Amino acid sequence: MRFLILFIFLTNNVFANDVSEIKNIVIHKDLKVYDNVIFLDKKDQKFNIKEFNGNLILLNFWATWCEPCKEEMPSLDRLQINENLSNLKIFAVNISQESKKKVDSFFKDLNIKNFEPYFDAPTTLAKTFSLRGIPTSILIDKDGKEFARIIGSIDFDDKKFINWLKNYN
């Protein structure tokens, strides 16, 4: 009986980092590598994710007209300052060729303060990552390899998600 209780306890702790209840997370068995993942900041300066190797990266693809994007953006903003994920870098990449003024208004209206908007020029990353819709978030490990993606919106405040993500931090 003691063995059974110990087994159940250990099994439950192992699965505490399981995110299978979050239906739109796809975890890759074979990690994906991309060359030249480049996006632009507000001043049209180029950024390559290779510059951020050693960090956990979340590339979030979105647009101002996307209602699910709008819903998840505040929790994504809080995720950037989560003390358990100090090595996380979030890049919110607008893929719909919207004006910088419109994007700034979107961030201001939602009170997004913990990361800046970035831009895809002209929708090359949407093709690179074979996006099928937005929002989509690509999770890239410290070695620059995609280990998972989130297709659709999630609550980035979800404790199961945060505990799972800590394993990659």
C-alpha positions as CSV (number, residue, x, y, z in Angstrom):
1,M,0.0,0.0,0.0
2,R,2.8,2.4,0.9
3,F,4.4,1.7,-2.5
4,L,1.2,2.5,-4.3
5,I,0.8,5.8,-2.4
6,L,4.4,6.7,-3.2
7,F,3.9,5.8,-6.8
8,I,0.8,8.0,-7.1
9,F,2.6,10.9,-5.4
10,L,5.6,10.7,-7.7
11,T,3.5,10.2,-10.8
12,N,1.4,13.3,-9.9
13,N,4.5,15.4,-9.4
14,V,6.0,14.3,-12.7
15,F,2.8,15.3,-14.5
16,A,2.6,18.6,-12.7
17,N,4.7,20.0,-15.6
18,D,2.3,18.5,-18.1
19,V,0.6,21.0,-20.4
20,S,-1.6,18.5,-22.2
21,E,-4.7,20.2,-20.8
22,I,-3.8,23.3,-22.8
23,K,-5.1,21.9,-26.1
24,N,-3.3,24.3,-28.6
25,I,0.2,23.6,-27.5
26,V,2.2,21.4,-29.9
27,I,5.4,20.0,-28.4
28,H,7.9,18.8,-31.0
29,K,9.7,15.5,-30.7
30,D,12.1,16.7,-33.4
31,L,13.3,20.2,-32.7
32,K,13.1,22.6,-35.6
33,V,16.0,24.9,-36.7
34,Y,15.5,28.0,-38.8
35,D,18.1,30.2,-40.6
36,N,17.8,34.0,-40.7
37,V,14.8,34.6,-38.5
38,I,14.8,38.4,-38.9
39,F,12.2,40.9,-37.8
40,L,12.2,44.7,-37.4
41,D,11.7,47.1,-34.6
42,K,9.8,50.4,-34.8
43,K,12.9,52.1,-36.3
44,D,13.2,49.4,-39.0
45,Q,16.3,48.0,-37.3
46,K,16.8,44.3,-38.0
47,F,16.9,41.7,-35.3
48,N,18.0,38.1,-35.8
49,I,16.9,35.6,-33.1
50,K,20.4,34.1,-33.2
51,E,21.5,37.3,-31.3
52,F,19.5,36.0,-28.4
53,N,20.9,32.4,-28.2
54,G,21.2,31.4,-24.6
55,N,17.7,32.9,-23.9
56,L,14.3,31.2,-24.0
57,I,12.5,33.0,-26.8
58,L,8.8,33.4,-27.4
59,L,7.9,34.8,-30.8
60,N,4.2,35.8,-30.8
61,F,2.7,36.5,-34.2
62,W,-0.4,38.8,-34.0
63,A,-2.4,41.7,-35.6
64,T,-4.4,44.5,-34.2
65,W,-7.6,43.3,-35.9
66,C,-7.3,39.8,-34.3
67,E,-9.6,39.5,-31.3
68,P,-7.9,36.4,-29.7
69,C,-4.6,38.3,-30.0
70,K,-6.1,41.2,-28.1
71,E,-7.4,38.9,-25.4
72,E,-4.1,37.1,-24.8
73,M,-1.8,40.2,-25.1
74,P,-2.2,41.4,-21.4
75,S,-1.2,37.9,-20.0
76,L,1.7,37.8,-22.5
77,D,2.8,41.1,-21.1
78,R,2.7,39.8,-17.5
79,L,4.6,36.6,-18.6
80,Q,7.6,38.8,-19.7
81,I,8.1,40.0,-16.1
82,N,7.4,36.6,-14.4
83,E,10.2,36.2,-11.8
84,N,10.4,32.4,-12.6
85,L,11.2,33.1,-16.2
86,S,14.0,35.6,-16.0
87,N,15.7,34.3,-19.1
88,L,12.6,34.7,-21.3
89,K,12.6,37.2,-24.2
90,I,9.2,37.9,-25.8
91,F,9.0,39.3,-29.3
92,A,5.5,40.2,-30.3
93,V,5.7,40.4,-34.1
94,N,2.9,42.1,-36.0
95,I,2.5,40.3,-39.3
96,S,-0.3,42.3,-41.0
97,Q,1.7,45.3,-42.3
98,E,-0.2,47.7,-40.0
99,S,1.1,51.2,-39.4
100,K,3.4,51.8,-36.4
101,K,0.9,54.4,-35.2
102,K,-1.9,51.8,-35.1
103,V,0.3,49.2,-33.4
104,D,1.4,51.8,-30.8
105,S,-2.3,52.6,-30.1
106,F,-3.1,48.9,-29.7
107,F,-0.3,48.5,-27.1
108,K,-1.3,51.7,-25.3
109,D,-5.0,50.7,-25.2
110,L,-4.1,47.3,-23.7
111,N,-1.5,48.9,-21.3
112,I,1.3,46.7,-22.7
113,K,4.5,47.9,-21.0
114,N,6.9,45.0,-20.7
115,F,7.9,44.4,-24.3
116,E,8.0,46.3,-27.5
117,P,6.1,45.5,-30.8
118,Y,8.1,44.2,-33.7
119,F,7.3,43.9,-37.3
120,D,7.5,41.2,-40.0
121,A,8.7,42.7,-43.3
122,P,6.9,41.6,-45.6
123,T,5.3,38.6,-44.0
124,T,8.4,36.5,-44.5
125,L,8.3,35.0,-41.0
126,A,4.7,33.9,-41.5
127,K,6.0,31.9,-44.5
128,T,9.2,30.7,-42.7
129,F,7.2,29.3,-39.7
130,S,4.3,28.1,-41.9
131,L,1.8,30.0,-39.8
132,R,-1.8,28.9,-40.4
133,G,-3.4,31.7,-38.4
134,I,-2.9,34.1,-35.6
135,P,-2.2,34.3,-32.8
136,T,0.6,31.8,-33.0
137,S,3.5,31.7,-30.6
138,I,6.8,29.9,-31.4
139,L,8.9,28.7,-28.4
140,I,12.6,28.6,-29.0
141,D,15.1,27.1,-26.6
142,K,18.5,28.4,-25.5
143,D,20.1,26.7,-28.5
144,G,17.9,28.5,-31.0
145,K,15.6,25.5,-31.8
146,E,11.8,25.5,-31.9
147,F,10.6,23.0,-29.3
148,A,6.9,23.9,-29.2
149,R,4.3,26.2,-30.6
150,I,1.0,27.6,-29.5
151,I,-1.6,27.7,-32.2
152,G,-4.3,30.1,-31.2
153,S,-4.6,32.0,-28.0
154,I,-3.9,30.8,-24.4
155,D,-3.8,32.4,-21.0
156,F,-0.1,33.0,-20.4
157,D,-0.9,33.4,-16.7
158,D,-1.8,29.7,-16.5
159,K,0.3,28.2,-13.7
160,K,0.7,24.8,-15.5
161,F,2.0,26.6,-18.6
162,I,4.5,28.7,-16.5
163,N,5.7,25.6,-14.5
164,W,6.2,23.7,-17.8
165,L,8.0,26.7,-19.4
166,K,10.4,27.0,-16.4
167,N,11.9,23.7,-17.5
168,Y,13.3,25.5,-20.6
169,N,14.4,28.7,-18.8
